[in-house]
Amino acid sequence: MTPAFLTGSDRPEKTAIKVGFMPLTDCASLVMASVLGLDEKYGIKLVLSREHSWSGMRDRLLKGELDAAHVLYGLLYGVEMGIGCAATPMALLMNLSRNGQAITLSRALAAQGATSLEALAALVRKGGRRFTFAHTFPTGNHAMLLSYWLAAGGIDPLRDVQLVTVPPGQMAANLAAGHMDGFCAGEPWSGAAVQDGSGFMAVPSQDVWPDHPGKALGASAAFVDANPHACRALVAAVLEAGRWIDESDAHRFAAAEVLSSPAYLGYGAGGIGLGTIAARLQGDYEDGLGRHWRDPDPLQFHAGGEANFPYLSDGMWFLTQHRRWGLLREDPDYQAVAARVNRVGLYREAALLAGVPAPSSLLRSSVLMDGKLWNGRDPHAYAASFAIHKRTPGAA
């Protein structure tokens, strides 16, 4: 039976939807929504566009060259708040994933004994030279997770080390060339550094913030407001794809096979292979120092809908970290910003179409690696609670 919204008043306003993605494992649910034909089930067709940098992705979204994108959660909030660009209303439709990023350090650091955060902090205190660490975008997930991790070890990321921005696909090569001492990025790039022997995985991101939000499905607010039915169909299709991936290791491996093609993550001879993509997609880790384990909480695309729900507290966390590091000059109305960016109502409608349960609460609780509780209930106090921070002079 054809759903009513495909033929009635809820019919998608636009059927061909151009969606940007970065060559990262966590684009899998978007890719599989297209490959499995789940987009057509909801009356739309995904036109996927492989992008090369997060700044390029942002610019194409803002110019209307992309309708939506697989995008950094923190990037959307940075654009909303006008950090590094003109403030533009943005919309976060859903979380695409959770967990599954990593902080990777060079084998040269390992040779100096810096195989843990504590040992790295001791090496930084010893002095000699200023170490360089890379993230993928100034307001993005990796910048915030890397800074949080360093600060939890007593390393001030703004004073004790140098932070640089590098596109994810260039991380492993730059580490191998000795241009930096470590990086935080999405998979399969930590896996690639382990594979080529240039680095070791210091920590998976879920050890910094358990079940943290990964990439988001984002768009400009203007596009969503003009095309709500198309966006609802898009979210429903991607929800089904995420559920399919998480159903079994066989489905995860099948997704890895698709991702390893040159159209998505494959890079030809000497590039990222199926084995590296599949292992990290399945949470099967080699850290590059002889340790092997199977993570019970790897990169997840559904988790009964928990991985996808656009909790307001997740968005507010990024705002608290932007405030912490001086990217915001003053405290915003945290909950009001999150409520307008995260399109919870539209998500709930799409989840109903796809048969996915949606939590009733807009906030969730997490205990991060430093023991701090984050539940979104007092973001002002949370943002001001860190011993290591940059507070802009004159700000509240």
Buried (B, 14 or more C-beta within 10 A) or exposed (E): EEBEBBEEEBBBEBEEBBBBBBBBBBBBBBBBBBBBEBBBBBBBBBBBBEBEBBBBBBBBBBEEEBBBBBBBBBBBBBBBBEBBBEEBEBBBBBBBBBBBBBBBBBBBBBEEEBBEBEBBBBBBEEEEEEBBBBBBBBBBBBBBBBBBBBBBBBBBBBEBBBBEBBBBBBBBBBBBEEEBBBBBBBBBBBBBBBBBEBBBBBBBBBBBBBBBBBBBBBBBBEBBEEBBBBBBBBBBBBBBBBBBBBEEEEBBBBBBEBBBEEEBBBEEEEEBBBBBBBBBBBBBBBBBEEEEEEBEBBBBBBBEBBBBBBBBBBBBBBBBBBBBBBBBEEBBEBBEBBBBBBBBEBBBBBBEBBEBEBBEEBBBEBEBBEEEEBBBEEBBEBBBEBEBBBBEEEEE
